[in-house]
Amino acid sequence: MIKRLSRCIREYKKYAILSPLCMVGEVAMEVLIPLVMADLYDYGIVLQDMTMVLTKSLQLVILALASLCFGVASAWFASRAGTGFAKNLRHDMFHRVQSFSFSNIDKLSSASIVTRLTSDVANLQMSFQMMIRMAIRSPMMLILAMISAMRINVKLSLVFCAALPILVVALVSLVPVVFKIFDRAFKTYDKLNNTVQENIRGIRVVKSFVREEKEVEKFTSVSTNIYEDFSKAERLLALNSPIMQFCVYGCMIAISWIGAKMVVASGNNPAMGLTTGQLSSMFTYVTQILSSLMMLSMVFVMLTMSRTPLKRCYELLTEEPNLTSPQRNAVMEVRDGTIDFENVSFRYSATAKHRALKEVELHIPSGATVGILGGTGSSKTTLVQLIPRLYDVSEGSVKVSGVDVRDYDLEVLRDQVAMVLQKNVLFSGTIKENLRWGNPNATDEEMEHACRLACAHDFITAFPDGYDTYIEQGGTNVSGGQKQRLCIARALLKKPKILILDDSTSAVDTHTDAMIRKAFAEEIPGTTKLIIAQRVASVQDADMIVIMDNGMVAAVGTHEQLLASSTIYQEVYYSQKKGGDE
C-alpha cells in the first residue's frame, strides 16, 4: 500500500528528502545547546571568566539561529511535499475514477468516492507531513539526547530507562483499541456524505413534502455516531498525556534527588562526578527525551488514524476497471449503425440471483428508427446501455456493424454511439460550453443546426445572452423540456452512427416531440435511432417497435403489425388513445 501511494510524491520527492534532513540539523542544534549552557555556567559564570561567558553566549546565539533556520526550512519543505503529495494523489484517484465502469462506481458508491477524494486525502496529507518531520525528529531527538545525557553521567541517565516500559505498555494498550474505533468512524463518514448528497439532490422533494425535520433527524443520527466514535477515541488517547506527565515529573524528581546528592558529593568538580551546570543540562535532556517520546506517541496515533484512509485510497487506486479496451488488435472504426443482440443475457453483478435481460435476440439494420416500449422495470434502459458498452453482457454478444462491442476500442465505440440518458445532466457553464461536450471543435453554425434539429434554437435565442447564457449546476435555471432538448442537441453534435434517446422527450409536448422526430428522419437518415418512450405516439412511425417485458423481447414489428398481434401493445395503445379521446 505504502509503496503504491508513495508514487504520488513524484516531482515533490526532493522536498520530501530535504525536510527530514533539515529536521536532523534542527535536532542536532537543540541537543548541543544544553552542553554549551553547562560549559557557560561551569567554566564561565562559576569561574567568573568573561571571555568564556562571551564565547559560549555567542555559540548559543549561533546554535539558536541555526536551529531556527533548519526548523523553518524543514517546515517549508514539508508543506510543499505534503500539499504536492495530496495534489498528485487526488489527481491519480480522480483519473482512476474516470476509467471506472458503472458497475465499479456502483460497487464503491459515489458518496464513498467523494469521501476518499476529500477527507481521506486530507488525513493522509497531514500524516505524510508528520512522517517527514515528527517521525524523524522524535527518534533523532531521543537518540541524540540520550547519548548526550550519557556523556554527562551514565548512572543518572539510567533514570530514563525506568520510564520507557511504562510508556511502551501505554502505547501498546491504546493503539489497537483506538484503531478499531477510527476504522468504524471513517466508514460512517461515507454514510454522512451520502445523507448530505441525497438531501441536496432531492431538496425540492424534501421541501414539497415538508420533511425537513425528518432529514435533520437522519443527518443528526449519522453525525452523532461520528461524534461518539471520535469522542471515545479521543478519551482513550487523552490517557496518553497524564501517563507522559507522570513519567516526566517522576524522572525530574529522581534526577533532582540523585543529581543533587552527586553534586554535593563531588563539590561541583567535573572530575569528581557532576557539576551544577551539568545537572541543569540533564533537566533539559529529560524534557527533550520525554517530549520526543510524547511526539513519538502522537506519531503512532496519527499513523493509526491514517491507516484506514490509506487503505481506502489504496482500494480506489487499485480498483480495476472491469470494462477496458482490448490490449491488442482493437477495432478502430465503426463502419455503420447495424446492431445485433445474439442470445444476450445480463446480470448487474456476478452474485445477482435474477437476470435483468434474458436470451435477447434482435437485429437492427443501419439507419433504422427503432422504438422501444415496455413497462417500468422491463429493462429497456439496460438493453440500450449494452450497445456503447456501459455494461458488459453476462452471456451472448452485442455486435455493432458486425463486430462484438468488446473488440472495439472503447473511445472509438462510444464516440460513434451518442446516448441521451434518462436523467439529463447539464454542467455549470454556458450553453455553448455544454453543447461542445458533443464536439469540442463545433462551430457556431454547427451548434445552431443541432439545436434547430432538437427544437432548442428558439428558446435559446429568447434568452438575453443567447448561446452564451450561463447554465447553473445541474441545469436548475432551465426547464425539464429545455434541458432534454439541449442534451439531444449535444448528442447530435457528435454526428454518431447510433443515436439512443432514453425517454428523452418525456418533458416536451407532443407537437415538439413530433417535430424532433421529423427532423431526425429528414436530417440524419443514415443514423440508427433507438427511441425509448412511454408514449405510443413517439414511436408509432418507427421502422420497427420492440416490446420489452420482464427482461425479454416480447414482440417486434411495425405499429400496424403489433396492433394486430401484441396484447401488450394493444393495451398500451388503447389506454393512451382512450385518454386522448377524453
C-alpha positions in Angstrom: 0.0 0.0 0.0 2.6 2.5 1.1 4.8 1.7 -2.0 1.9 2.3 -4.3 0.9 5.6 -2.7 4.5 6.8 -2.4 4.5 7.1 -6.2 2.2 10.1 -5.8 5.2 12.1 -4.4 6.8 12.3 -7.9 8.2 15.8 -8.6 8.0 16.7 -4.9 10.5 14.0 -3.9 13.3 16.5 -3.3 11.2 18.4 -0.8 10.3 15.1 0.9 14.0 14.4 1.3 15.2 17.9 2.3 12.6 18.3 5.0 13.9 15.4 7.2 17.5 16.4 6.5 16.8 19.9 7.8 15.0 18.4 10.8 18.1 16.4 11.6 20.0 19.7 11.6 17.5 21.3 13.9 17.6 18.4 16.4 21.4 18.5 16.4 21.5 22.2 17.2 18.9 21.7 20.0 20.9 18.9 21.6 24.1 20.9 21.5 22.6 23.9 23.3 22.3 22.3 26.8 26.0 21.2 26.6 27.1 24.8 25.8 24.9 26.1 28.6 26.6 23.7 31.0 30.0 25.0 30.0 28.8 28.6 30.2 27.7 28.1 33.8 30.6 25.8 35.0 33.5 27.5 33.2 32.2 31.0 32.7 29.9 32.1 35.5 31.2 30.0 38.3 34.9 30.8 37.5 33.9 34.4 36.6 35.7 34.1 33.2 34.1 36.8 31.0 35.9 35.7 27.9 34.3 32.2 28.3 30.9 33.8 29.0 31.1 35.8 25.8 32.4 32.9 23.7 29.7 30.5 25.0 27.0 33.1 24.7 28.0 33.7 21.0 27.9 29.9 20.4 24.4 29.8 21.9 23.2 32.6 19.6 24.6 30.8 16.6 23.1 27.5 17.6 19.7 29.0 18.3 19.7 30.9 14.9 20.9 27.7 13.1 18.1 25.7 14.8 15.6 28.3 13.8 16.7 28.3 10.2 16.7 24.5 10.0 13.2 24.4 11.6 11.7 26.9 9.2 13.3 25.2 6.2 12.0 21.8 7.3 8.5 23.1 7.8 8.5 24.8 4.4 9.8 21.7 2.6 7.3 19.5 4.5 4.5 21.8 3.5 5.5 21.7 -0.2 5.9 17.9 -0.1 2.6 17.3 1.7 0.4 19.5 -0.4 2.1 18.2 -3.6 1.6 14.6 -2.5 -2.1 15.4 -1.8 -2.5 17.1 -5.2 -1.0 14.2 -7.1 -3.0 11.6 -5.0 -6.2 13.4 -5.8 -5.3 13.6 -9.5 -4.4 9.9 -9.7 -7.6 8.9 -7.8 -9.9 11.1 -9.9 -8.1 9.9 -13.1 -8.8 6.3 -11.9 -12.4 7.1 -11.3 -12.8 8.3 -14.9 -11.8 4.9 -16.1 -14.4 3.1 -14.0 -17.5 1.5 -15.4 -20.9 1.9 -13.9 -20.5 -1.3 -12.0 -17.2 -0.1 -10.5 -18.9 3.0 -9.3 -21.9 1.0 -8.0 -19.5 -1.2 -6.0 -17.7 1.7 -4.3 -20.7 4.2 -4.2 -20.4 7.8 -5.2 -20.6 9.0 -1.5 -17.6 6.8 -0.6 -15.6 8.1 -3.7 -16.2 11.7 -2.6 -15.1 11.0 1.0 -11.9 9.3 -0.3 -11.1 12.2 -2.6 -11.6 14.8 0.2 -11.5 13.8 3.9 -9.2 10.7 3.4 -6.7 12.6 1.2 -6.6 15.4 3.8 -5.9 13.0 6.6 -3.1 11.3 4.5 -1.6 14.8 3.8 -1.4 15.6 7.5 0.1 12.1 8.2 2.6 12.5 5.4 3.8 15.9 6.7 4.1 14.5 10.2 6.0 11.5 9.0 8.7 13.5 7.2 9.0 15.8 10.2 7.9 14.5 13.6 8.6 10.8 12.7 12.2 11.9 12.0 12.5 14.5 14.9 11.3 12.2 17.7 13.6 9.2 17.3 16.6 11.5 16.4 15.9 13.7 19.5 15.6 10.6 21.6 18.8 9.1 20.4 21.0 12.2 20.4 19.6 13.5 23.8 20.2 10.1 25.4 23.8 9.9 24.0 24.5 13.5 25.3 23.0 12.6 28.7 25.1 9.5 29.0 28.2 11.5 28.1 27.5 13.7 31.1 26.7 10.9 33.5 25.8 7.3 32.7 24.4 6.5 36.1 22.0 9.4 36.1 20.9 8.6 32.6 19.6 5.2 33.7 16.7 7.0 35.3 15.2 7.4 31.8 15.1 3.7 31.4 12.6 3.3 34.2 10.1 5.5 32.3 10.3 3.6 28.9 8.4 0.4 29.9 5.5 2.5 31.3 5.2 4.5 28.0 5.6 1.4 25.8 2.9 -0.5 27.7 0.5 2.5 27.4 1.1 2.8 23.7 0.7 -0.9 23.0 -2.5 -1.0 25.0 -4.2 2.1 23.5 -3.3 1.9 19.8 -5.2 -1.3 18.8 -8.4 -0.2 20.5 -8.2 3.3 19.0 -7.5 1.9 15.5 -10.8 -0.1 15.5 -12.8 3.0 16.6 -11.2 5.2 13.9 -11.8 2.5 11.3 -15.5 2.5 12.1 -15.7 6.3 12.2 -14.2 6.8 8.8 -16.7 4.3 7.3 -19.5 6.3 8.9 -18.2 9.4 7.0 -19.4 7.7 3.8 -23.0 7.5 5.3 -22.8 11.2 6.3 -21.7 12.2 2.7 -24.5 10.0 1.2 -27.1 11.6 3.5 -26.0 15.1 2.5 -25.9 14.3 -1.2 -29.3 12.8 -1.1 -30.7 15.8 0.7 -29.2 18.4 -1.6 -30.1 16.4 -4.7 -33.7 16.0 -3.6 -34.2 19.3 -1.7 -37.2 20.2 -3.8 -38.9 16.9 -2.9 -37.9 17.4 0.8 -39.5 20.8 0.9 -42.6 19.9 -1.1 -43.3 17.1 1.4 -42.3 19.2 4.4 -39.8 16.6 5.5 -37.0 19.0 6.7 -37.3 17.8 10.3 -37.0 14.1 9.2 -33.9 14.9 7.2 -32.4 16.8 10.1 -33.0 13.8 12.3 -31.4 11.4 9.8 -28.3 13.7 9.5 -28.1 14.2 13.3 -28.2 10.4 13.8 -25.2 9.8 11.5 -23.4 12.9 12.8 -23.9 11.7 16.4 -22.4 8.3 15.5 -19.2 10.0 14.2 -19.1 12.3 17.3 -19.4 9.3 19.7 -16.7 7.3 17.9 -14.3 10.2 17.8 -15.1 11.2 21.4 -14.4 7.7 22.6 -11.1 7.5 20.7 -10.0 10.9 21.9 -10.8 10.0 25.5 -8.6 6.9 25.2 -5.8 9.0 23.6 -6.1 11.6 26.3 -4.8 9.0 28.8 -1.5 9.3 27.0 -0.9 12.8 28.3 -1.2 12.1 32.1 0.9 9.0 31.7 3.5 11.1 29.9 3.4 13.8 32.5 3.7 11.3 35.3 6.9 9.9 33.6 8.3 13.5 33.0 7.8 14.7 36.6 8.9 11.3 38.0 12.1 11.5 36.1 12.7 15.1 37.2 12.2 14.3 40.8 14.5 11.3 40.6 17.2 13.3 38.8 16.9 16.2 41.2 17.3 13.9 44.2 20.1 11.7 42.8 21.8 14.6 40.9 21.8 16.9 44.0 23.5 14.2 46.1 26.1 13.7 43.3 26.8 17.5 43.0 27.3 17.8 46.8 29.5 14.7 46.9 31.7 16.0 44.1 32.0 19.5 45.4 30.9 20.9 42.0 34.0 19.4 40.4 33.5 17.8 37.0 36.4 15.5 37.5 34.8 14.1 40.7 31.3 13.5 39.4 28.7 16.1 38.5 28.5 19.9 38.3 25.6 22.2 38.7 25.7 23.2 35.0 25.7 19.5 34.0 22.7 18.9 36.3 20.8 21.7 34.7 21.6 20.2 31.3 20.3 16.9 32.5 17.0 18.5 33.2 16.9 19.9 29.7 17.7 16.4 28.3 14.9 14.9 30.5 12.4 17.3 28.8 13.8 16.6 25.4 13.8 12.8 25.7 10.4 12.6 27.2 8.9 15.2 24.9 10.3 13.2 22.0 8.6 10.1 23.4 5.4 12.2 23.6 5.8 13.2 20.0 6.5 9.6 19.1 3.3 8.5 20.7 1.4 11.2 18.7 3.0 9.9 15.5 1.7 6.4 16.4 -1.7 7.9 16.9 -1.6 9.8 13.6 -0.5 6.6 11.8 -3.3 4.8 13.5 -5.8 7.4 12.3 -4.3 7.4 8.8 -4.3 3.6 8.4 -8.0 3.5 7.4 -7.8 6.4 4.9 -4.6 4.8 3.5 -6.4 1.5 2.9 -9.4 3.3 1.4 -7.3 5.4 -1.0 -5.3 2.3 -2.0 -8.5 0.4 -2.7 -9.7 3.1 -5.1 -6.3 3.4 -6.8 -6.1 -0.4 -7.3 -9.7 -1.0 -8.3 -9.5 -2.5 -11.7 -12.0 -1.1 -14.3 -14.0 -4.1 -15.5 -14.6 -2.5 -18.9 -11.4 -1.9 -20.9 -10.3 -1.7 -24.5 -8.7 -4.9 -25.9 -5.0 -5.0 -25.3 -4.2 -6.0 -28.9 -5.9 -5.5 -32.3 -8.7 -3.3 -31.0 -11.1 -2.4 -33.8 -10.7 1.4 -34.5 -13.6 2.0 -36.9 -17.3 1.7 -36.7 -18.5 1.3 -40.3 -22.2 1.6 -39.9 -25.0 1.5 -37.3 -26.1 -2.1 -37.6 -26.9 -3.6 -34.2 -27.2 -7.3 -33.3 -28.2 -8.8 -30.0 -27.3 -12.5 -30.1 -28.7 -14.6 -27.2 -27.9 -11.8 -24.8 -28.4 -12.3 -21.0 -27.3 -9.8 -18.4 -26.9 -9.6 -14.6 -25.9 -6.4 -12.8 -23.4 -8.4 -10.6 -22.0 -11.9 -10.6 -23.8 -12.7 -7.4 -27.2 -11.4 -8.6 -29.9 -14.1 -8.5 -32.1 -12.7 -11.3 -31.1 -11.8 -14.8 -32.1 -8.3 -15.9 -32.1 -9.4 -19.6 -32.9 -13.0 -20.7 -31.9 -14.5 -24.1 -32.5 -11.4 -26.2 -32.3 -11.9 -30.0 -32.6 -8.8 -32.0 -31.4 -7.4 -35.4 -31.5 -3.7 -36.1 -30.4 -2.6 -39.6 -28.2 0.5 -40.1 -30.2 3.8 -40.4 -33.4 2.3 -39.0 -35.6 4.1 -36.5 -36.5 1.7 -33.6 -39.0 2.4 -30.9 -38.7 0.5 -27.6 -41.7 0.2 -25.3 -42.3 -1.6 -22.1 -43.5 -1.3 -18.6 -41.4 0.1 -15.7 -38.6 -2.4 -14.9 -38.8 -4.2 -18.2 -35.1 -3.5 -18.8 -35.4 -1.1 -21.7 -32.5 1.1 -20.4 -30.4 -1.9 -19.6 -30.8 -3.1 -23.2 -29.5 0.0 -24.8 -26.7 0.5 -22.2 -25.1 -2.6 -23.6 -24.6 -1.0 -27.0 -22.0 1.6 -26.0 -20.6 -1.0 -23.6 -21.5 0.8 -20.4 -22.0 -2.7 -19.1 -20.8 -6.0 -20.5 -23.1 -8.9 -21.3 -23.2 -11.8 -18.9 -24.0 -14.3 -21.8 -24.1 -13.9 -25.6 -22.8 -10.9 -27.5 -23.8 -7.5 -28.7 -22.5 -6.5 -32.2 -22.2 -3.2 -33.8 -21.5 -3.2 -37.6 -21.0 -6.9 -37.3 -18.2 -6.6 -34.6 -18.6 -7.6 -31.0 -18.5 -4.4 -28.9 -15.9 -6.0 -26.7 -13.5 -6.0 -29.7 -13.7 -2.2 -30.2 -11.5 0.4 -28.7 -13.8 1.9 -26.1 -13.3 5.5 -27.1 -13.9 4.8 -30.7 -17.1 2.8 -30.0 -18.6 5.4 -27.6 -17.6 8.3 -29.9 -20.0 6.7 -32.5 -22.8 5.9 -30.1 -24.5 9.1 -28.8 -26.7 8.5 -25.8 -29.1 10.9 -24.2 -29.6 9.4 -20.8 -32.9 9.1 -18.9 -31.5 11.5 -16.3 -30.5 14.5 -18.3 -27.3 16.2 -17.0 -26.0 19.6 -17.8 -22.8 21.0 -16.4 -22.3 24.5 -15.0 -21.1 26.8 -17.8 -22.6 28.4 -20.9 -24.9 26.7 -23.3 -22.1 26.7 -25.8 -19.7 25.0 -23.4 -22.4 22.3 -22.7 -23.0 21.7 -26.4 -19.3 21.3 -27.1 -19.3 18.2 -24.9 -20.6 16.6 -28.0 -17.9 18.1 -30.3 -15.2 20.3 -28.7 -14.4 21.8 -32.2 -18.0 22.5 -33.2 -18.6 25.9 -34.9 -21.4 28.2 -34.1 -23.2 27.2 -37.3 -23.0 23.5 -36.4 -24.3 24.2 -32.9 -27.2 26.2 -34.2 -28.0 23.5 -36.7 -28.0 20.8 -34.0 -30.2 23.0 -31.8 -32.7 23.5 -34.6 -33.0 19.7 -35.1 -33.6 19.4 -31.3 -36.1 22.3 -31.4 -33.9 24.2 -28.9 -32.8 27.2 -31.1 -35.9 29.2 -30.4 -35.8 29.2 -26.6 -32.0 29.7 -26.6 -32.3 32.9 -28.7 -35.1 34.1 -26.4 -32.5 34.3 -23.6 -30.8 37.7 -23.3 -27.4 36.1 -23.7 -28.5 33.6 -26.3 -25.9 30.7 -26.6 -23.7 32.4 -24.0 -26.4 32.0 -21.4 -24.9 30.6 -18.2 -26.3 27.2 -17.1 -26.3 26.7 -13.3 -25.1 23.4 -11.8 -27.4 20.6 -12.8 -29.3 22.9 -15.2 -31.5 24.3 -12.5 -32.2 27.5 -14.4 -33.8 25.8 -17.4 -37.0 23.7 -17.5 -37.0 19.9 -17.9 -38.1 20.1 -21.5 -35.4 22.7 -22.3 -32.8 20.5 -20.6 -33.8 17.5 -22.6 -33.6 19.4 -25.9 -30.1 20.8 -25.0 -29.0 17.2 -24.2 -30.3 16.0 -27.6 -28.5 18.8 -29.4 -25.3 17.9 -27.6 -25.6 14.3 -28.7 -26.3 15.3 -32.3 -23.1 17.3 -32.4 -21.2 14.0 -32.2 -22.6 13.0 -35.6 -22.9 9.4 -34.4 -23.6 6.2 -36.3 -26.1 5.3 -33.5 -28.3 7.7 -31.5 -30.0 6.5 -28.4 -32.8 8.5 -26.8 -33.7 7.0 -23.4 -37.1 8.6 -22.7 -35.5 11.9 -23.6 -38.6 13.7 -24.8 -40.9 12.9 -21.9 -40.8 16.5 -20.7 -41.7 18.1 -24.1 -45.2 18.4 -25.6 -46.4 16.0 -28.3 -46.1 18.7 -31.0 -42.4 19.4 -30.2 -41.8 15.6 -29.9 -43.2 15.1 -33.4 -41.1 18.0 -34.8 -37.9 16.4 -33.3 -38.7 13.0 -34.8 -39.5 14.6 -38.2 -36.1 16.5 -38.2 -34.3 13.2 -37.3 -35.9 11.4 -40.2 -35.0 14.2 -42.7 -31.6 15.3 -41.5 -29.9 12.2 -40.2 -31.3 9.3 -42.2 -28.1 7.3 -42.1 -28.0 7.2 -38.3 -29.6 4.3 -36.4 -32.0 5.8 -33.9 -33.3 4.0 -30.8 -36.1 5.8 -29.0 -37.2 4.5 -25.6 -40.6 6.1 -24.9 -43.7 5.8 -22.8 -46.0 7.3 -25.4 -47.1 5.2 -28.4 -47.2 8.4 -30.4 -43.5 8.9 -30.0 -42.7 5.5 -31.7 -45.6 4.5 -33.9 -43.9 5.9 -37.1 -40.7 3.9 -36.4 -39.4 1.3 -38.8 -39.8 -1.3 -36.1 -41.0 -1.3 -32.5 -39.6 -3.6 -29.8 -41.8 -4.5 -26.9 -39.9 -5.4 -23.7 -41.5 -7.4 -20.9 -39.7 -8.7 -17.8 -36.2 -8.5 -19.4 -37.3 -10.3 -22.6 -38.3 -9.2 -26.1 -42.0 -9.9 -26.1 -42.7 -8.7 -29.7 -41.1 -6.9 -32.6 -42.9 -5.3 -35.6 -44.4 -2.1 -37.0 -47.2 -0.2 -35.4 -49.8 -2.0 -37.6 -48.3 -5.5 -37.0 -48.1 -5.1 -33.3 -51.6 -3.6 -33.1 -52.9 -6.7 -34.7 -50.8 -9.3 -32.8 -49.4 -8.0 -29.5 -51.6 -7.9 -26.4 -49.2 -5.7 -24.5 -49.0 -3.1 -27.4 -52.8 -3.1 -27.7 -53.3 -2.4 -24.0 -50.8 0.5 -24.1 -52.2 1.9 -27.4 -55.9 1.8 -26.5 -55.3 3.1 -22.9 -53.5 6.1 -24.3 -55.9 6.6 -27.2 -58.8 6.5 -24.8 -57.2 9.1 -22.6 -56.5 11.3 -25.7 -60.1 11.0 -26.9 -61.4 12.0 -23.5 
